[in-house]
Amino acid sequence: MDISESKDFIVSTASLKEVRVFSREVFEKINIPQDQKDELVLAIAEAAQNIVKHAFKNNAAANELMVVQISCENNKLQIAFY
């Protein structure tokens, strides 16, 4: 199944749960083993946390956004942060 979904999140530790929920919802639409879904959600959550912690040093302006994009086309998984 080909899929491409993205979502904007406020750069904040408060958004990290939303990142996990979004990621899990997208991966539920992709036919891969559950343990791989869990590992991917964890990896995305850690990457988002690193963006908040290191790129913005926990001090982002209230309007700063990060975009998480998850795509799976022709059995190729791509995850991007903008």
Secondary structure by P-SEA (a helix, b strand, c coil): cbbbbbbbbcccccaaaaaaaaaaaaaaaccccaaaaaaaaaaaaaaaaaaacccccccccccbbbbbbbbbcccbbbbbcc
